[in-house]
Amino acid sequence: MFRRKPASLKDKMLARGGGLADATASSVKRFSDRGPGKLDGYAAGVLGLGIVNWVSMSLFNFDLVKAVAGRKSVSGRTAYGLLSLSALYGAVRGAQKASR
Protein backbone atom coordinates (compact mmCIF):
# COMPACT_ATOMS: atom_id res chain seq x y z
CA MET A 1 0.00 0.00 0.00
CA PHE A 2 2.69 2.50 0.95
CA ARG A 3 5.31 1.64 -1.57
CA ARG A 4 8.47 3.57 -1.87
CA LYS A 5 8.96 5.56 -4.98
CA PRO A 6 11.85 4.15 -7.02
CA ALA A 7 14.97 6.25 -6.64
CA SER A 8 15.91 8.33 -9.62
CA LEU A 9 19.38 8.29 -11.12
CA LYS A 10 20.09 11.66 -9.54
CA ASP A 11 19.06 10.38 -6.11
CA LYS A 12 21.26 7.30 -6.53
CA MET A 13 24.23 9.46 -7.50
CA LEU A 14 23.70 11.79 -4.56
CA ALA A 15 23.40 8.83 -2.20
CA ARG A 16 26.78 7.54 -3.37
CA GLY A 17 28.43 10.90 -2.88
CA GLY A 18 27.66 12.36 -6.28
CA GLY A 19 30.98 11.24 -7.69
CA LEU A 20 29.98 11.62 -11.31
CA ALA A 21 28.14 14.87 -10.70
CA ASP A 22 31.10 16.28 -8.75
CA ALA A 23 33.54 15.18 -11.44
CA THR A 24 31.45 16.79 -14.15
CA ALA A 25 31.08 20.02 -12.19
CA SER A 26 34.80 20.19 -11.49
CA SER A 27 35.69 19.58 -15.14
CA VAL A 28 33.28 22.31 -16.23
CA LYS A 29 34.81 24.67 -13.68
CA ARG A 30 38.31 23.77 -14.87
CA PHE A 31 37.29 24.44 -18.48
CA SER A 32 35.74 27.79 -17.64
CA ASP A 33 38.63 28.88 -15.40
CA ARG A 34 41.40 28.21 -17.86
CA GLY A 35 42.94 31.05 -19.80
CA PRO A 36 42.49 31.87 -23.44
CA GLY A 37 43.46 29.15 -25.89
CA LYS A 38 44.92 29.19 -29.38
CA LEU A 39 41.55 29.73 -31.02
CA ASP A 40 40.96 32.77 -28.81
CA GLY A 41 44.32 34.17 -29.89
CA TYR A 42 43.63 33.61 -33.57
CA ALA A 43 40.20 35.20 -33.29
CA ALA A 44 41.68 38.20 -31.48
CA GLY A 45 44.34 38.59 -34.18
CA VAL A 46 41.79 38.54 -36.99
CA LEU A 47 39.59 40.99 -35.07
CA GLY A 48 42.61 43.27 -34.66
CA LEU A 49 43.17 43.25 -38.42
CA GLY A 50 39.47 43.96 -38.91
CA ILE A 51 39.72 46.93 -36.57
CA VAL A 52 42.65 48.30 -38.53
CA ASN A 53 40.67 47.88 -41.76
CA TRP A 54 37.62 49.66 -40.32
CA VAL A 55 39.75 52.54 -39.00
CA SER A 56 41.44 52.94 -42.38
CA MET A 57 38.01 52.91 -44.06
CA SER A 58 36.52 55.49 -41.72
CA LEU A 59 39.44 57.89 -41.56
CA PHE A 60 41.03 57.58 -44.99
CA ASN A 61 38.36 55.91 -47.14
CA PHE A 62 40.94 53.21 -47.90
CA ASP A 63 39.97 49.52 -47.86
CA LEU A 64 43.05 47.66 -46.72
CA VAL A 65 41.66 44.22 -47.58
CA LYS A 66 40.88 45.24 -51.16
CA ALA A 67 44.34 46.80 -51.50
CA VAL A 68 46.08 43.64 -50.36
CA ALA A 69 43.79 40.95 -51.76
CA GLY A 70 42.43 42.61 -54.86
CA ARG A 71 38.95 43.46 -55.95
CA LYS A 72 36.32 40.70 -55.69
CA SER A 73 38.96 38.05 -55.12
CA VAL A 74 38.59 34.77 -53.29
CA SER A 75 41.22 35.80 -50.76
CA GLY A 76 39.36 39.04 -50.03
CA ARG A 77 36.12 37.17 -49.48
CA THR A 78 37.97 34.70 -47.29
CA ALA A 79 39.41 37.56 -45.22
CA TYR A 80 35.97 39.10 -44.71
CA GLY A 81 34.53 35.66 -43.92
CA LEU A 82 37.20 35.00 -41.29
CA LEU A 83 36.57 38.42 -39.82
CA SER A 84 32.85 37.77 -39.50
CA LEU A 85 33.41 34.30 -38.01
CA SER A 86 35.92 35.64 -35.48
CA ALA A 87 33.49 38.41 -34.49
CA LEU A 88 30.76 35.82 -34.00
CA TYR A 89 33.11 33.62 -31.97
CA GLY A 90 34.17 36.59 -29.85
CA ALA A 91 30.56 37.53 -29.15
CA VAL A 92 29.60 33.99 -28.15
CA ARG A 93 32.74 33.49 -26.05
CA GLY A 94 32.27 36.84 -24.35
CA ALA A 95 28.67 36.00 -23.53
CA GLN A 96 29.78 32.67 -22.05
CA LYS A 97 32.40 34.33 -19.89
CA ALA A 98 29.99 37.06 -18.78
CA SER A 99 27.34 34.56 -17.70
CA ARG A 100 29.72 32.73 -15.35
C-alpha positions as a Markdown table, in Angstrom:
| # | Residue | x | y | z |
|---|---|---|---|---|
| 1 | Met | 0.0 | 0.0 | 0.0 |
| 2 | Phe | 2.7 | 2.5 | 1.0 |
| 3 | Arg | 5.3 | 1.6 | -1.6 |
| 4 | Arg | 8.5 | 3.6 | -1.9 |
| 5 | Lys | 9.0 | 5.6 | -5.0 |
| 6 | Pro | 11.8 | 4.1 | -7.0 |
| 7 | Ala | 15.0 | 6.3 | -6.6 |
| 8 | Ser | 15.9 | 8.3 | -9.6 |
| 9 | Leu | 19.4 | 8.3 | -11.1 |
| 10 | Lys | 20.1 | 11.7 | -9.5 |
| 11 | Asp | 19.1 | 10.4 | -6.1 |
| 12 | Lys | 21.3 | 7.3 | -6.5 |
| 13 | Met | 24.2 | 9.5 | -7.5 |
| 14 | Leu | 23.7 | 11.8 | -4.6 |
| 15 | Ala | 23.4 | 8.8 | -2.2 |
| 16 | Arg | 26.8 | 7.5 | -3.4 |
| 17 | Gly | 28.4 | 10.9 | -2.9 |
| 18 | Gly | 27.7 | 12.4 | -6.3 |
| 19 | Gly | 31.0 | 11.2 | -7.7 |
| 20 | Leu | 30.0 | 11.6 | -11.3 |
| 21 | Ala | 28.1 | 14.9 | -10.7 |
| 22 | Asp | 31.1 | 16.3 | -8.7 |
| 23 | Ala | 33.5 | 15.2 | -11.4 |
| 24 | Thr | 31.4 | 16.8 | -14.1 |
| 25 | Ala | 31.1 | 20.0 | -12.2 |
| 26 | Ser | 34.8 | 20.2 | -11.5 |
| 27 | Ser | 35.7 | 19.6 | -15.1 |
| 28 | Val | 33.3 | 22.3 | -16.2 |
| 29 | Lys | 34.8 | 24.7 | -13.7 |
| 30 | Arg | 38.3 | 23.8 | -14.9 |
| 31 | Phe | 37.3 | 24.4 | -18.5 |
| 32 | Ser | 35.7 | 27.8 | -17.6 |
| 33 | Asp | 38.6 | 28.9 | -15.4 |
| 34 | Arg | 41.4 | 28.2 | -17.9 |
| 35 | Gly | 42.9 | 31.1 | -19.8 |
| 36 | Pro | 42.5 | 31.9 | -23.4 |
| 37 | Gly | 43.5 | 29.1 | -25.9 |
| 38 | Lys | 44.9 | 29.2 | -29.4 |
| 39 | Leu | 41.6 | 29.7 | -31.0 |
| 40 | Asp | 41.0 | 32.8 | -28.8 |
| 41 | Gly | 44.3 | 34.2 | -29.9 |
| 42 | Tyr | 43.6 | 33.6 | -33.6 |
| 43 | Ala | 40.2 | 35.2 | -33.3 |
| 44 | Ala | 41.7 | 38.2 | -31.5 |
| 45 | Gly | 44.3 | 38.6 | -34.2 |
| 46 | Val | 41.8 | 38.5 | -37.0 |
| 47 | Leu | 39.6 | 41.0 | -35.1 |
| 48 | Gly | 42.6 | 43.3 | -34.7 |
| 49 | Leu | 43.2 | 43.2 | -38.4 |
| 50 | Gly | 39.5 | 44.0 | -38.9 |
| 51 | Ile | 39.7 | 46.9 | -36.6 |
| 52 | Val | 42.7 | 48.3 | -38.5 |
| 53 | Asn | 40.7 | 47.9 | -41.8 |
| 54 | Trp | 37.6 | 49.7 | -40.3 |
| 55 | Val | 39.7 | 52.5 | -39.0 |
| 56 | Ser | 41.4 | 52.9 | -42.4 |
| 57 | Met | 38.0 | 52.9 | -44.1 |
| 58 | Ser | 36.5 | 55.5 | -41.7 |
| 59 | Leu | 39.4 | 57.9 | -41.6 |
| 60 | Phe | 41.0 | 57.6 | -45.0 |
| 61 | Asn | 38.4 | 55.9 | -47.1 |
| 62 | Phe | 40.9 | 53.2 | -47.9 |
| 63 | Asp | 40.0 | 49.5 | -47.9 |
| 64 | Leu | 43.0 | 47.7 | -46.7 |
| 65 | Val | 41.7 | 44.2 | -47.6 |
| 66 | Lys | 40.9 | 45.2 | -51.2 |
| 67 | Ala | 44.3 | 46.8 | -51.5 |
| 68 | Val | 46.1 | 43.6 | -50.4 |
| 69 | Ala | 43.8 | 40.9 | -51.8 |
| 70 | Gly | 42.4 | 42.6 | -54.9 |
| 71 | Arg | 39.0 | 43.5 | -56.0 |
| 72 | Lys | 36.3 | 40.7 | -55.7 |
| 73 | Ser | 39.0 | 38.1 | -55.1 |
| 74 | Val | 38.6 | 34.8 | -53.3 |
| 75 | Ser | 41.2 | 35.8 | -50.8 |
| 76 | Gly | 39.4 | 39.0 | -50.0 |
| 77 | Arg | 36.1 | 37.2 | -49.5 |
| 78 | Thr | 38.0 | 34.7 | -47.3 |
| 79 | Ala | 39.4 | 37.6 | -45.2 |
| 80 | Tyr | 36.0 | 39.1 | -44.7 |
| 81 | Gly | 34.5 | 35.7 | -43.9 |
| 82 | Leu | 37.2 | 35.0 | -41.3 |
| 83 | Leu | 36.6 | 38.4 | -39.8 |
| 84 | Ser | 32.9 | 37.8 | -39.5 |
| 85 | Leu | 33.4 | 34.3 | -38.0 |
| 86 | Ser | 35.9 | 35.6 | -35.5 |
| 87 | Ala | 33.5 | 38.4 | -34.5 |
| 88 | Leu | 30.8 | 35.8 | -34.0 |
| 89 | Tyr | 33.1 | 33.6 | -32.0 |
| 90 | Gly | 34.2 | 36.6 | -29.8 |
| 91 | Ala | 30.6 | 37.5 | -29.1 |
| 92 | Val | 29.6 | 34.0 | -28.2 |
| 93 | Arg | 32.7 | 33.5 | -26.1 |
| 94 | Gly | 32.3 | 36.8 | -24.3 |
| 95 | Ala | 28.7 | 36.0 | -23.5 |
| 96 | Gln | 29.8 | 32.7 | -22.1 |
| 97 | Lys | 32.4 | 34.3 | -19.9 |
| 98 | Ala | 30.0 | 37.1 | -18.8 |
| 99 | Ser | 27.3 | 34.6 | -17.7 |
| 100 | Arg | 29.7 | 32.7 | -15.3 |
